[in-house]
Amino acid sequence: FATLGRQPGDALVVALTAQALKVQDGFTPQNIANTLCAFATLGRQPADALVAGLTARALAVQVGFNPQDIASTLWAFAALGRQPKDALIAGLMARALEVQDDFNSQNIANTLWAVC
């Protein structure tokens, strides 16, 4: 919707949030990043339960995060004005060190912007 220049109705956001909560155990790092970025781009706050679920899932799959997933996830939290759990920050920072050679200029800029 953000790409289309439109806002989804509240009913759709509620329905998709409920569905995301049901299937979050299958989310990949990219799914986590994309979902959080979508809310940030729309300027809408995700439900606390969804943030908690995505955070838990991110911690479970943090070894699968690539530089773009790391940068996008951190950017989304920052853009939403939400403070991620310390464990998530620590996990993503540790993962960033593991894959630092794969960061491109955009990943670097977005990650640094988010954590500063």
Secondary structure as UniProt FT lines:
FT   TURN            2..5
FT   HELIX           10..23
FT   HELIX           24..26
FT   HELIX           29..42
FT   HELIX           48..60
FT   HELIX           62..64
FT   HELIX           67..80
FT   HELIX           86..98
FT   HELIX           100..102
FT   HELIX           105..115
//
